[in-house]
Amino acid sequence: MNMDKRFNDIIQLIKHSRTNAIKAVNTELINLYWSIGEYISRKIELSEWGDSVVTELAKYIQQNEPEIKGFSDKNIWRMKQFYETYKEFPTLKLLVKEISWSHNLAIFSRAKTIEEREFYLKLVKQEHYSFRELDRQISAGLFERTMLGNSKLSTALRENNQELINTFKDSYVFEFLSLPEPHSESELQHGLVRQMKNFILELGKDFLFIGEEYKLQVGNSDFYIDLLFYHRGLQCLVAFELKADKFKPDHLGQLNFYLEALDRDVKKTNENPSIGVLLCKDKDSEVVEYALSRSLSPTMVSEYKTQLPDKKLLQQKLHELFENDG
């Protein structure tokens, strides 16, 4: 037997086993969330628990078992909604265990009917969609267009297949196992974000790094900020978003939405309003825009701009990053 072939067989065995292990962990996580949702739903239905108990439970877990992640009050309420969405549909209960929690969140919170939920559950299972691809298809109204056209799924959809393991690169699974989170962006995007992170840290000691792909929970949806820092001089959070395309006003709108969520859920009372920095690069130009809270006084705006990185410097760095990776 060819030596390379023997080695390749071992590699395939390892990959197969890893995939099975991740699938098993994901199933266990979904079972756990279902059980917690069922328990809380029944307690509230029997008037044994009030709504405030969920917040108390989240605080209790955080204080007494700080290593256990993924059980904020928002996420626990989602578990209750998850159970109540599918409890009358046993066939769908089997389907939800075969996809990640993030995929499930997108489907049961954004789809309007049980038929639409079943459509996207089967689609994710069949096509192994990443979370971002699923989110894009829901936003594009794939279910409605498919129903209106009375057409089967196009074979072109299958061209976007990814390895099964990518379906389960879910932050909730990694939180459940207390493991470092993977990055859902493409390798190119991840590399650019990391280089930009290092550049920001090199600009001065005032920038303290908080997280990459920092997760924000808003309602039943999760959003991810490319880079989040704390600025010691300005005493505020600074969010950086890197877009590998032409500047669009929608990008600023999205960043302002992130800032509102940061100020509401993350910012401490003694800190100043959060700042956003949008970095856009297409083949012709580099655009850098600041997003600042409307509540800031002109004096504070001037102070912010004095201590933030110079736009021209950031544009130059953007140009270098894309030239090196282009």
N, C-alpha and C positions, 0 to 999 in steps of 0.2 A: 504493500500500500504506500502510496506517495506520502512523504513525511508532512508536506504542507497540508494535504487533505486531512490527515489525522489531526493536526493542530486546529484546522478550521472546524472540524467536527466538535472538538472540545469547546471552542469559542461559541458555537451555536448552542451547545448544551447549557453553557453559562448564561447566555442571553435568554434562552427559553425559560430557565429556572428563575432568573431575575424578573421576567415578565409575569410569571405565575405568582411569584412572591408579592409583587406590587398589586396585582389583581386581588390577591387574598386579603392584603391589608386594606385596600379600598373597600372591599365587600364588608369587612369587619367594621370599618369606620361608618359606612352607610347604615349598617345594622344598628350600631350604637346610636347614631343620630335619630334613626327611626324610633328606637326604644325610648330615648329621652323625650322626643316629641310626643309619643303616645302617653308616656307617664304624666307629663305636664298637662297635656290636653285633658286627660281624664280627671286629674286633680282639680283643674279649674272648672271643668264641666260639673263636677260634684260639689262645687263651692267649698272644697277643702283648702284650696289655695286661691289667693288673690293675685292680680297682675303684678303687684310689687314683689312677689316672691321670686320671680325670675331674676330681677335685678339683685336681690339679696343672694340668690344662688351663685350668680356670676361673681359677685364680690367675695363670697365665701371661698370659691374655688381659687380665685386669684390670691387671696391672703393665706390660705392654708395649704394649697398645692400649687405654688407659683410655677413649677416646671410643667404643669399641664396647660397646654395652649389650645386656642380655638374655641373657648367657651365664654365669649363675651355675651352680655345680655342680648345684643342684636342677633348673634348666631344661635343662641338658645331659642329665641322667638322664631327664628327661621326653621329650626328643627320641629317646632310645634306646627308651623304652617305646612312644612313638608309632609308630616304625617297626615294632617287633615286634608291635604290636597289629594293624596293617593289611597287613603284607607278604604275607600269603597271600590277600588280597582285593583284586585289581586294580581292580574297579569302585568300591570304596569309596576307594581311593587317589585316584581322580579327584574324588570328592565332597569329600574333606577340603581340597582346594585352593580350594574355593569359599566357605569360611567362615574366620573369623579364628582365630588360634592360641588365644585365650582360649576361644572356643566349642569348639574341638577338645579343649582340656584338660578342660573340663567333661564332654564326652561320653565320651572314652576312659578317663577316670579314674573316672567315677561310674556309667556304664552297665555292666551285669553280663554281657551277652551281645553277640555280634556283631549279632544281630537288633535288639537295643535300640539299639545304636550307629547302625546304618543308619537306624532310625526317626528318631532325633533329627537326624542329618546331613541327611536329606531335609526334615525339618520346618524346620530353620533356613534351608536354601536356599529353601524354598517360601514361608515366612512372614516372612523377613528379621527374625528375632527379635533383640532386643538380648541381651547376655550375661545381664543380670539376669532377663529374661523366660524365657530358656532355663533358667537355674538354678532359677527358680520352678517351671517345668513339670516338671523332673526331680524336684524335691523333692516335688511333688504326685503323682508316679507316673503321669504322663500315658500313658506307654507301657503300663503294666500295665492301666490303666483302659480304654484303647482296645482292647487285646487281649481283655480279659475281655468287653467289650461287643460285640466283633466289629464295631465301627463305624468308619466312615471319619472323617477329621478333620472336626470341626464347622466349618460356615461361619462360626460366631461367632469362631473363632480368627483368621480373616482380618481381623477388625476391629482387631487390634493391629498391623497392618502399619506398618512405618516405611520411610522412604526407604532404598534399598539402601546408600547411603553410611554410614548409621548402623550397619550390620552390621559395618563394618570400622573403626569407631572403637575400635581395639584398641591398648592400651598397647605391645604388642610390636612392632607395625608402626611406631609413632612412635619407639620406642627404636632400631629397626633403621635408621631414617632420621636419627637424632639430631635429632628434632624435639620441641617441647614436647608433652606428652601432652594429649589432649582430656579433657573431663569426662563421665563416663558418666551422672551424675545428671541429672534433669530440670532445666530452666532455673530453676525456682522453688527447688528444693533447692540447686542450685549457688549461686544468689544469696544464699540464707540462710546457707549455709556460709561464703561469702566475707565477708558482713557480720559474722558471728560471729568470724571470723579477725581482722578489723580491730579489733573490740571487744577481743578478748583482748590484742592487741598494744598497745592504748591503755592497758590496765590497769597496765602497768609495764614497765620495761626488762628485768626478769628473764626474760620470755618471749621465746625465740628461735624463730622459725617454721622448721619443717623441711619440711613438705609437706602438700598437700591431696590427698585420696584416696590416701594413702600405701599403697603395695602391700606386702602381707606374703605370702610364699610358705610354705605349710604343706602338706607332702606334695605331692600333685598338684593342689592347689587354691590359688587366689589370693583374698585378702581385701583390702578397702580401708578404711582408717581415714579418717574425714571430715577431721580435722585432727590433725596431730602437731606438738608443740612440744618444746623443751628448756627446762627451768627452771634458770637459773643458780644461784639461791639454794639450791634443793633438790637440785641436781645429779642430775636424773632426767628421763626422757621423760614427757610428759603427752599423752595421747590424748583427743581430744574427739569424741564421737559425737552427732549431731543427728538426732532422730527426730520426724517430723511426725505423730505419732499418740500415743495414750494409753500411759502407762508400763506395761510388762510385765516381769516378772522375767526373761524370756528376753533382754531387751535387756542387762541387767547380766551375764548369763551370756556373751553374745557379747563384751561389752567385756572381761570377765576373760580370755576366750580370747585376745583380741588382746594383752592385757598379758603373758600367758605367752609368746606368740610374740615380742613385743618384747624381753622379758628374756632369752630364749634366743638370739635371732638378731641383735638390733640394739644392745642395751645394752652398754656397755663395762664391763670388770671393776671399774673404779674408781667407777662410777656407782651410785646408789641404785635400788631397784626402781621400775618405771614406775607411773604413776598414770593412772587413767581418770576422765573426767568425762562423765556421761551427761546429755543435755539432751533432754527430751521435752515436746512441746506438742500438746495436742488442743484442741478448741473450748472446753473448760471450765477447763483448768488448765495450769500449767507445773510440771514436776517436774525437779529437779536432784539427781543422786545421784553420789557419789564411789565409785570402785572402787579399793581399796587392797590391796596384797599382804598375805597372812596372816602372812608372815614378819616384818613390821614390828613393832618394839617399841612399846609404848604411848607412849613418849617421841617416837619418830619419827612416829607417827600424829598426835600433838598438833602437832608441828612442821609436818607436811604441811598440816594443816588451817589453821594460822595463816597460812601463806604462799600458800595457794590462794585463788582469787577467792571472795568470799562468795556462798553459795547464793542469798540473796535478791536480790543484785545481778544474778546470772545469770538468775534467774527474771524479773526486771523487763525485762532486755534481750530475753529470749525473747518476752515479751509484746509488746514494741515491734516486734520484727522481724515477727511474724506479723500484727500490726495493720496495719503499713505495707504488707505484701504480700497481705493478705487481701482 
